[in-house]
Amino acid sequence: MNRVLAVSRMQLINKWTFLGIPAIILGGAFALCLAIFTIIPTEPKYGGGAPFAPLWYFFALGIQSLTLTFPFSLGMSVTRRAYFLGTYVTFSAVALGMAVIYAIGTQVELATQGWGMGGYFFRVPFLFDGPWWQSLAVSFIITLFFFTVGFWAATIYKRWGVTGTLVVSIGLALLVVGAIFLITWGGFWGDVLGFFVHISVLGLAGILLLLVAAMGAGAFLTIRRAVP
Amino acid sequence: MNEQTVVQVQGLGRKYKDVIALDDVSLEFRQDRIYGLLGRNGAGKTTLMSILTAQGFPSSGSVRVFGEDPYENEGVLRRICFIRESQKYPDDFTPAQAFRAAALFFAHWDQTFAERLAEDFQLPLKRRIKKLSRGQLSAVGIVIGLASRAELTFFDEPYLGLDAVARHLFYDHLVKDFAEHPRTIVLSSHLIDEVANLLEHIVVIDKGRIIMDDEAEEIRGSAVSVAGPADVVAAFIEGYPVLFEERLLNTVSVSIAGRLNPAQRREAAELGLVLGQVSLQQLVVHASLSAQGAENSLNDAAHIQRGADSKEVTR
């Protein structure tokens, strides 16, 4: 059997980890929001970031995938490459599942005018304003992004320990400060704010996708030399 | 390298920041045999096995497993099983789920055998692995190692936390299953006497260096113990290097390096001396201590040399 798919199946052996717990978090947030919507008289009502509640769990899963299933996979005589690809197959499948739920939920809310009471849980303004396929793509990329941030950070820790993580964090902070300095010094704040005001949802998703690709590639190269 | 060679290591070295974990290690493992990788804690056993299974990286030298470099080599790795002593499992897995994972990866996995082993080791299959005792955790590794039936299987101190009964269960199953499904097994251990009878070939590693690499029979036959009255024994063993000496009132038991021919054995019997076997453990301990002793005396020599130099200077 193909080792990449075997890794992906291994990640799903415990159904709770990738499926059960996210479903409970999402279902819980949904039920809670609907309950609150019935109390608030004004319309329309939005859930805010509530539909993204499982994303923080996915961030943690990204970390956990590496710290626990990486050493286990090597014990199962899996190559680092097969481990990485298989894990990403699982990440992508789960992200796609989430995306389908968001896309369908958004359309249902549009059709029923917010469950008949103007309450919108899934339909986050701006992000899910577009057609269904756009909601699908955007939520898929956002979910994958959270997995990747956790996974990438964990590879840095795994390979270079606390020192490496600190160096990378400080480096990133320096980059941000440097960027702010350049923007302020050059007087570009107007342009930068304008960029974020005018950017389309797909544009934003595109930037996230580039970050996912960059961090994913970094994680892959790091894992190739990591020890369990 | 002939067809039967499974592992070939040449001039392997592994350096950490200030520690040399492996120093110019060369060895060969052949097909369908049971090897003992013996040595003290921290001698380099786990490091060596990690590199052979491409979980760790060498600093120098070459490693060939099934004739190829094992690093990221799917064709080679899928024929290997190496459960380390401190093997990590996904936190939320139960032993049953760990076995299901193993079934995905090991082509020769035998589920019935795994269940039978789990029963023998009284392993709670539905309890989360993070809640298992140290012994039960070791049992999970043993079950995977045995039931995977990988062509090259490593057991890294597999008995930690196991009681004597469970350890013997492991040895019994290992021998029985090996007879039915021959494969190359490398068993790392420091409980030497317990595993001595299982092993066909022995490699002893000390401070990253191989200090003994020979057939178990050869090693066992390389020494003999002679017991009897002190003066008679002393006369009899004249000329042989002495490994150990034990004194009990006026009788002594001396272990000597060397083989006795039938004539010598008859002579010993006539003198009323009792000949015995020296245990593998004693031989390994002796080899480790003398390797260390040689190093110490070298250090001492260097020390004395330096002392002499400094005297030279003061003069």
HADDOCK unambig.tbl for C-alpha pairs under 7 A between the chains (distance, minus, plus):
assign (segid A and resid 6 and name CA) (segid B and resid 104 and name CA) 5.92 0.50 0.50
assign (segid A and resid 6 and name CA) (segid B and resid 105 and name CA) 6.94 0.50 0.50
assign (segid A and resid 10 and name CA) (segid B and resid 101 and name CA) 5.53 0.50 0.50
assign (segid A and resid 13 and name CA) (segid B and resid 97 and name CA) 6.60 0.50 0.50
assign (segid A and resid 14 and name CA) (segid B and resid 93 and name CA) 6.66 0.50 0.50
assign (segid A and resid 68 and name CA) (segid B and resid 88 and name CA) 6.42 0.50 0.50
assign (segid A and resid 68 and name CA) (segid B and resid 89 and name CA) 6.04 0.50 0.50
assign (segid A and resid 68 and name CA) (segid B and resid 90 and name CA) 4.81 0.50 0.50
assign (segid A and resid 68 and name CA) (segid B and resid 91 and name CA) 6.86 0.50 0.50
assign (segid A and resid 69 and name CA) (segid B and resid 89 and name CA) 6.72 0.50 0.50
assign (segid A and resid 69 and name CA) (segid B and resid 90 and name CA) 5.43 0.50 0.50
assign (segid A and resid 71 and name CA) (segid B and resid 88 and name CA) 5.98 0.50 0.50
assign (segid A and resid 72 and name CA) (segid B and resid 88 and name CA) 5.67 0.50 0.50
assign (segid A and resid 72 and name CA) (segid B and resid 89 and name CA) 5.30 0.50 0.50
assign (segid A and resid 72 and name CA) (segid B and resid 90 and name CA) 6.94 0.50 0.50
assign (segid A and resid 74 and name CA) (segid B and resid 55 and name CA) 6.69 0.50 0.50
assign (segid A and resid 75 and name CA) (segid B and resid 82 and name CA) 5.85 0.50 0.50
assign (segid A and resid 75 and name CA) (segid B and resid 83 and name CA) 5.53 0.50 0.50
assign (segid A and resid 76 and name CA) (segid B and resid 81 and name CA) 6.70 0.50 0.50
assign (segid A and resid 76 and name CA) (segid B and resid 102 and name CA) 6.44 0.50 0.50
assign (segid A and resid 76 and name CA) (segid B and resid 105 and name CA) 6.36 0.50 0.50
assign (segid A and resid 77 and name CA) (segid B and resid 77 and name CA) 5.27 0.50 0.50
assign (segid A and resid 77 and name CA) (segid B and resid 78 and name CA) 5.81 0.50 0.50
assign (segid A and resid 77 and name CA) (segid B and resid 80 and name CA) 6.41 0.50 0.50
assign (segid A and resid 77 and name CA) (segid B and resid 81 and name CA) 6.28 0.50 0.50
assign (segid A and resid 78 and name CA) (segid B and resid 77 and name CA) 6.83 0.50 0.50
assign (segid A and resid 79 and name CA) (segid B and resid 72 and name CA) 4.96 0.50 0.50
assign (segid A and resid 79 and name CA) (segid B and resid 73 and name CA) 6.84 0.50 0.50
assign (segid A and resid 79 and name CA) (segid B and resid 74 and name CA) 6.17 0.50 0.50
assign (segid A and resid 80 and name CA) (segid B and resid 72 and name CA) 6.53 0.50 0.50
assign (segid A and resid 227 and name CA) (segid B and resid 55 and name CA) 5.86 0.50 0.50
assign (segid A and resid 227 and name CA) (segid B and resid 56 and name CA) 5.76 0.50 0.50
assign (segid A and resid 228 and name CA) (segid B and resid 55 and name CA) 6.79 0.50 0.50
